[in-house]
Every structure is written in C-alpha cells, then in structure tokens.
Amino acid sequence: MSSKPMLSQEIKALAAEAGFDACGISAAGPVDEGHAAFFRKWLEDGRNADMHYMAGYEDKRLNPALLAAGAKSVISLALNYHQERRIDKRQWQIATYAYGKDYHTVVKSMLHALALKLRDVLGINVLGVYCDTAPVLERYWAWRGGLGWIGRNTQLIIPGKGSNFFLGEILVDVETDYDSPMDSRCGDCMRCVNACPGKALCAAGGLDAGRCLSYLTIEYRGDMSGEQAVKLGNRIYGCDTCQDVCPHNSCAAGTNVEEFVLSPALAGMERADWLALTEDKYRELFKGSAVKRAKYAGLCRNIKAVSGNDE
C-alpha cells in the first residue's frame, strides 16, 4: 500500500473523480473534550427540542470508531447543492436543499460508489458509509478533517465555496496523512445571528432548535401557534436565512448535480396551488424528495399557518 501522504492524495483524487466537491481525512477516535462537553450541555439545556433521538447512542456519537470495529480513519466528504435558480420570492418558499431529489439517496449512492473504488483501486477495507442516517457529528468531523470551519450559523463553511453542502462520511481501517482543523473565519460578523427570524442562533455559537424555523416546519409535529406562524413569513418548509445572509455564500457556485436542481413542477407552484394541494399531488410533486420528512399533514399545517400572513 502507498505511504500515508500518498494514500491521502489518492483517496482525495478518487473522491473528486466520484463527483465530491471537498474531501478531508481525520483519525477515528473520540471527539475532543471541548466539543463533547458542548454537545452534552446542549442536550442538558434541552436545545434539541423534542428531537430525542439526538440523545441516543451518545457513546457512538462522540466516538465514530465505536460504530465500526477496527475503524482508524474518517473520510469526510462534501457535495454542493447551491442553487443558482430559486423559487420566485413572491411565492411561498421551500429550503433550497429540498429543491430536488432526497440528498440521502443521492449522496449515499455516491458514497457507495466511492467506497467500491477505495476497495478495488486502493485495496482499502471500508467499514461504514454514512449520510445523516447514523449517530455521527458530521460537521465536527468535516471540521476535524480540514474541510472548513463551523460558523455562527452552525453550518460548515468551506473557504471560497460557502455552506450549501451535504456531508457524508466513510470509515476505513487504514491510517493516512491527516488534515488539520481550520480556525473560524467568521470574525466579528453577526449577520446570521441578527437575521435569524426565530432568534435561534447564539452569538457564542450553537442553535436552539425549538426556535429554528427549519425545526418548526420539518421536525415539529405539534400545532403552530400564531406567534410561530408570523415568524414563518412565507416559508412552508425549512429556512435558508442564516445561509442567505452569510458573506461566504456570496460567490458560491451552483451545483452541478442534476438531481438537486429546482424542478419545473416545484418552480411553477403558486399560492393558490399550495392551498389546493391534495395528497395525490403532494406525492407526485415530492416523489423521492426530502420534503416527505414533514409528511402531507405537516406541510398542510405549514401552508395554513403562512396563509394567514397574507391577510
């Protein structure tokens, strides 16, 4: 097998060939104590709202080596979903990450294709492939692998490319030359904190999920209060505000992944169409889409909530 520096270069070359926009590698092992303590305090303070699954498998979440016996390295990968064409601002909005096909399916397929190349070309034994479907602190490992830094908006920001990226990980049983974490480049910028419509972001870092509009429109299953509805503005699924105002996204290039691009059917939806949305139309419009996370009933709840904002 190649030397550690050469192996690292070969892995990154295969990742680029597979279509990923960034790749970094770090040693599999425990999350550093500072981040581990922050995560535990975040849970203790209830900032995960009713996403109780975030408290599960804490040992594995804080040490990915426990997910797969023999894991020595975490390969972190990023795939751009930045949208050059967006839903008309006069219409009700859906977060750009959900414009196209479900990223879980698309990214997981690319990760498995890369895993095969790692095995067949480099002789590496792949122990695990993950994309937002396992107890892995993805942004932490992307930061640890040198892809970028975690901004005040809690998103991973890649220098010169922004934060509109899906993340994935591959656990392997070999050691390589490892990348170094990146210092934050947010400086004293507070645009995301000040712009957040739910006031969910903390100036010192961290997210209060219960205040986040993405949480409210996607994960939250309860009724929407009048106060919450007003904060939604014209958003019926997710929220992009903290990323839209981030200066590091000002020069972001559009995605070249066709499956992520805004579909004509979704682009053509107007308020009257949303108000008349049937379950059959919902299934047709969002077949293979991440929007199904909210379910038909949840999306209709959101539509009803924002419809009052037009009155």
C-alpha positions as CSV (number, residue, x, y, z in Angstrom):
1,M,0.0,0.0,0.0
2,S,1.1,3.6,-0.6
3,S,2.8,5.8,2.0
4,K,0.4,7.7,4.3
5,P,0.8,11.0,2.4
6,M,0.4,9.3,-1.0
7,L,-2.6,7.3,0.2
8,S,-4.3,10.5,1.4
9,Q,-3.7,12.1,-2.0
10,E,-5.0,9.0,-3.8
11,I,-8.2,9.0,-1.7
12,K,-8.9,12.7,-2.4
13,A,-8.3,12.1,-6.1
14,L,-10.8,9.3,-6.2
15,A,-13.3,11.5,-4.2
16,A,-13.0,14.3,-6.8
17,E,-13.4,11.8,-9.6
18,A,-16.5,10.5,-7.9
19,G,-18.0,14.0,-8.0
20,F,-17.5,15.3,-4.5
21,D,-16.5,18.9,-4.0
22,A,-14.3,18.5,-1.0
23,C,-12.6,15.7,0.9
24,G,-10.7,15.6,4.2
25,I,-9.4,12.9,6.4
26,S,-9.0,12.6,10.2
27,A,-8.1,9.9,12.7
28,A,-11.1,8.0,14.0
29,G,-11.5,8.3,17.7
30,P,-13.2,10.3,20.5
31,V,-14.5,13.8,19.8
32,D,-12.3,16.3,21.7
33,E,-13.4,17.1,25.2
34,G,-14.4,20.7,24.4
35,H,-16.9,19.7,21.7
36,A,-18.1,16.7,23.7
37,A,-18.8,19.0,26.7
38,F,-20.6,21.5,24.5
39,F,-22.8,18.7,23.0
40,R,-23.7,17.3,26.4
41,K,-24.6,20.8,27.7
42,W,-26.7,21.4,24.6
43,L,-28.7,18.3,25.4
44,E,-28.9,19.1,29.1
45,D,-30.3,22.5,28.3
46,G,-33.0,21.0,26.1
47,R,-31.8,22.8,23.0
48,N,-32.6,19.7,20.9
49,A,-36.3,20.4,21.5
50,D,-38.2,17.2,21.1
51,M,-35.6,15.6,18.8
52,H,-35.0,13.0,21.5
53,Y,-33.0,10.8,19.0
54,M,-30.1,13.3,19.4
55,A,-29.6,12.0,22.9
56,G,-29.4,8.4,21.8
57,Y,-26.2,6.4,21.2
58,E,-24.1,9.1,22.9
59,D,-21.1,6.9,23.1
60,K,-21.1,6.3,19.3
61,R,-22.0,9.9,18.5
62,L,-18.9,11.0,20.4
63,N,-16.6,8.3,19.0
64,P,-17.3,7.0,15.5
65,A,-14.7,4.3,16.0
66,L,-17.4,2.6,18.1
67,L,-19.7,2.4,15.1
68,A,-17.4,0.0,13.3
69,A,-14.8,-2.1,15.0
70,G,-11.3,-1.5,13.6
71,A,-12.0,1.9,12.2
72,K,-8.9,4.1,12.0
73,S,-9.8,7.0,9.7
74,V,-12.8,9.1,9.0
75,I,-13.1,10.3,5.4
76,S,-15.3,13.4,5.3
77,L,-16.9,14.4,2.0
78,A,-19.0,17.4,0.9
79,L,-21.3,17.8,-2.1
80,N,-22.6,21.2,-3.3
81,Y,-26.3,21.9,-3.6
82,H,-26.1,25.7,-4.0
83,Q,-29.0,26.8,-6.2
84,E,-28.5,29.4,-9.0
85,R,-32.2,29.4,-9.8
86,R,-34.6,29.7,-6.9
87,I,-38.3,29.8,-6.3
88,D,-39.8,33.3,-7.0
89,K,-39.5,35.4,-3.9
90,R,-43.2,36.3,-4.3
91,Q,-44.2,32.7,-3.7
92,W,-44.1,30.5,-0.6
93,Q,-40.7,29.2,0.0
94,I,-39.0,25.7,0.4
95,A,-35.5,25.4,1.6
96,T,-33.1,25.0,-1.3
97,Y,-31.6,21.8,0.0
98,A,-35.0,20.2,-0.8
99,Y,-35.5,21.5,-4.3
100,G,-34.6,18.2,-6.0
101,K,-34.2,14.6,-5.0
102,D,-33.6,13.5,-1.5
103,Y,-30.0,14.1,-0.7
104,H,-29.9,10.9,1.5
105,T,-30.4,8.8,-1.6
106,V,-28.1,10.8,-3.9
107,V,-25.2,11.2,-1.6
108,K,-25.4,7.7,-0.2
109,S,-25.2,6.3,-3.8
110,M,-22.1,8.4,-4.5
111,L,-20.5,7.4,-1.2
112,H,-21.0,3.7,-2.0
113,A,-19.6,4.2,-5.5
114,L,-16.5,5.8,-3.9
115,A,-16.3,3.0,-1.3
116,L,-16.1,0.5,-4.1
117,K,-13.2,2.5,-5.7
118,L,-11.4,2.7,-2.4
119,R,-11.6,-1.1,-2.2
120,D,-10.9,-2.0,-5.8
121,V,-8.3,0.6,-6.7
122,L,-6.5,1.2,-3.3
123,G,-7.3,-2.0,-1.5
124,I,-8.9,-0.2,1.4
125,N,-11.4,-2.0,3.6
126,V,-14.5,0.2,4.1
127,L,-16.2,-0.3,7.4
128,G,-19.1,2.2,7.2
129,V,-20.8,4.7,4.9
130,Y,-23.0,7.4,6.4
131,C,-25.0,10.4,5.3
132,D,-27.2,11.9,8.0
133,T,-28.5,8.4,8.9
134,A,-26.3,7.4,11.8
135,P,-25.2,9.0,15.1
136,V,-22.2,10.9,13.6
137,L,-21.4,14.5,14.3
138,E,-20.9,15.3,10.6
139,R,-20.0,18.9,10.8
140,Y,-17.5,18.2,13.6
141,W,-15.7,15.5,11.5
142,A,-15.8,17.7,8.4
143,W,-14.1,20.5,10.5
144,R,-11.7,18.0,12.0
145,G,-10.8,16.8,8.5
146,G,-9.9,20.4,7.4
147,L,-12.9,21.0,5.0
148,G,-13.8,24.2,6.7
149,W,-15.0,25.8,9.9
150,I,-18.3,25.7,11.8
151,G,-19.8,29.1,11.5
152,R,-22.0,31.0,13.9
153,N,-24.9,29.7,11.8
154,T,-23.8,26.2,12.9
155,Q,-23.2,25.3,9.3
156,L,-19.9,24.0,7.9
157,I,-18.4,26.8,5.8
158,I,-15.8,25.8,3.1
159,P,-13.4,28.7,2.1
160,G,-14.4,30.2,-1.2
161,K,-17.3,27.8,-1.6
162,G,-19.8,28.6,1.2
163,S,-22.0,26.4,3.3
164,N,-24.6,24.9,0.9
165,F,-23.1,21.4,1.2
166,F,-24.4,17.9,2.1
167,L,-21.9,16.0,4.2
168,G,-21.1,12.3,4.3
169,E,-18.5,10.0,5.9
170,I,-16.7,6.8,5.1
171,L,-15.0,4.9,7.9
172,V,-11.9,2.8,6.8
173,D,-9.4,0.5,8.6
174,V,-6.2,2.2,7.4
175,E,-4.3,5.3,8.7
176,T,-3.4,8.1,6.3
177,D,-1.8,11.5,6.4
178,Y,-4.4,13.6,8.3
179,D,-5.7,17.1,7.7
180,S,-5.8,19.9,10.2
181,P,-8.9,21.6,11.6
182,M,-9.5,25.1,10.4
183,D,-9.9,28.2,12.6
184,S,-13.1,30.2,12.3
185,R,-13.1,33.0,9.8
186,C,-16.4,34.5,10.9
187,G,-14.6,37.2,12.8
188,D,-17.0,39.7,14.4
189,C,-19.7,39.1,11.7
190,M,-23.1,38.7,13.3
191,R,-25.3,38.7,10.2
192,C,-26.7,35.3,10.7
193,V,-27.4,35.8,14.4
194,N,-29.1,39.1,13.7
195,A,-31.1,37.9,10.7
196,C,-32.4,34.6,12.2
197,P,-36.2,35.0,12.2
198,G,-36.7,32.7,15.1
199,K,-33.7,34.1,17.1
200,A,-32.4,30.5,17.3
201,L,-28.7,31.3,17.0
202,C,-26.4,32.2,19.9
203,A,-23.7,34.7,19.4
204,A,-21.2,32.4,21.1
205,G,-22.2,29.6,18.8
206,G,-24.9,26.9,18.9
207,L,-28.5,26.5,17.9
208,D,-31.7,26.5,20.0
209,A,-33.6,24.0,17.8
210,G,-37.0,24.8,19.3
211,R,-36.7,28.4,17.9
212,C,-35.4,27.3,14.5
213,L,-37.9,27.6,11.6
214,S,-36.4,24.5,9.9
215,Y,-37.2,22.5,13.0
216,L,-40.7,24.0,13.3
217,T,-41.6,23.3,9.7
218,I,-40.0,19.9,9.4
219,E,-39.4,18.1,12.7
220,Y,-42.0,19.6,14.9
221,R,-45.3,17.7,14.9
222,G,-47.5,19.9,17.1
223,D,-49.8,22.7,16.3
224,M,-48.4,26.0,15.1
225,S,-49.1,29.0,17.4
226,G,-50.0,32.4,16.0
227,E,-46.6,33.7,17.1
228,Q,-44.8,30.9,15.3
229,A,-46.8,31.4,12.2
230,V,-45.9,35.0,12.0
231,K,-42.2,34.2,12.2
232,L,-42.5,31.7,9.3
233,G,-43.2,34.6,7.0
234,N,-43.6,32.9,3.6
235,R,-41.7,29.7,4.5
236,I,-43.6,26.4,4.3
237,Y,-40.6,24.0,4.5
238,G,-37.3,24.9,6.1
239,C,-35.4,28.2,6.2
240,D,-32.3,29.5,4.4
241,T,-32.0,32.9,6.0
242,C,-28.8,32.2,8.0
243,Q,-27.1,31.0,4.9
244,D,-28.5,33.6,2.5
245,V,-27.1,36.4,4.6
246,C,-23.7,34.8,5.1
247,P,-21.0,36.7,3.1
248,H,-19.1,33.4,2.5
249,N,-22.0,32.3,0.2
250,S,-21.9,35.4,-1.9
251,C,-19.6,33.8,-4.5
252,A,-20.8,30.2,-4.2
253,A,-21.0,28.3,-7.5
254,G,-24.2,26.5,-8.4
255,T,-24.4,22.7,-8.0
256,N,-23.6,20.5,-11.0
257,V,-25.7,17.6,-9.5
258,E,-28.7,17.5,-11.7
259,E,-30.8,15.7,-9.1
260,F,-30.6,18.7,-6.8
261,V,-31.7,21.4,-9.2
262,L,-35.1,23.0,-8.8
263,S,-37.7,21.0,-10.7
264,P,-40.1,22.9,-13.1
265,A,-43.1,21.5,-11.2
266,L,-41.9,22.9,-7.9
267,A,-40.9,26.2,-9.5
268,G,-44.3,26.6,-11.0
269,M,-46.2,26.3,-7.7
270,E,-48.1,29.4,-6.7
271,R,-50.1,30.2,-3.5
272,A,-53.4,29.0,-5.0
273,D,-51.7,25.7,-5.9
274,W,-50.4,25.2,-2.4
275,L,-53.8,26.0,-0.9
276,A,-55.4,23.4,-3.1
277,L,-52.7,20.8,-2.6
278,T,-54.1,17.2,-2.4
279,E,-52.3,14.2,-1.1
280,D,-52.0,12.8,-4.6
281,K,-50.5,16.0,-5.8
282,Y,-48.2,16.0,-2.8
283,R,-47.0,12.5,-3.6
284,E,-46.5,13.4,-7.3
285,L,-44.6,16.7,-6.5
286,F,-42.4,15.2,-3.8
287,K,-41.7,11.7,-5.0
288,G,-38.2,10.9,-3.9
289,S,-37.9,14.2,-2.1
290,A,-36.6,15.2,1.4
291,V,-39.8,17.2,1.8
292,K,-41.6,13.9,2.7
293,R,-39.9,14.3,6.1
294,A,-42.6,16.7,7.1
295,K,-45.4,14.5,5.7
296,Y,-48.5,15.7,3.9
297,A,-50.2,16.7,7.1
298,G,-47.2,18.7,8.3
299,L,-46.8,20.6,5.1
300,C,-50.6,21.4,5.0
301,R,-50.2,22.7,8.6
302,N,-47.4,25.0,7.5
303,I,-49.3,26.2,4.4
304,K,-52.3,27.0,6.6
305,A,-50.1,28.9,9.1
306,V,-48.4,31.1,6.5
307,S,-51.6,31.7,4.6
308,G,-52.7,33.9,7.5
309,N,-49.6,36.1,6.9
310,D,-51.0,37.2,3.6
311,E,-54.2,38.6,5.1
